[in-house]
């Protein structure tokens, strides 16, 4: 949903709030069973991916010029969500790898988007930090897969909380740009107008 949401601060804010809610729930109940964590994670990424794919299929203006990236990111999120639902009794290690693949994939796409939009928004570095955070999170999960369930839950919760807060900061910047342009949406990138 990275490129899609870059044109509407409300969508960015909604995504940030969802991530923060996921993080708060995970941190508030660190003793969550693996099944509950699977459901929370699966629901979060599945809905995020569906929203992205729906926007592309509806041919929303902000998706033009970025369709393949949006389709890739939406597909990664939907597949990660489906994987968690298809195997509800997934082992902790398998869930870790599903989350790591999702985080690495979306983090890479966020970095690409930040690079492409660096001239359109003043605080595009927030998106780059979100991408780097996602990739670092994926590396931490894979580098130490034997960490205890509580440590893994805390890592997932803090990642979601920090990424959500950064996403809310990005939404604030996008709202400022929208207000300054007076157009109701972020001006399209050069790629989108080509």
ABEGO torsion letter per residue (X at the ends): XAAAAAABAAAAAAAAAAAAAAAAAAAABAABBAAAAAAAAAAAAAAAAAAAAAAAAAGBAAABGAAAAAAAAAAAAAAAAAAAAABAABBAAAAAAAAAAAAAAAAAAAAAAAAAAAAABAAAAAAAAAAAAAAAAAAAAAABAABBAAAAAAAAAAAAAAAAAAAAAAAAAAAAAAAAAGAGBBBBBAAAAX
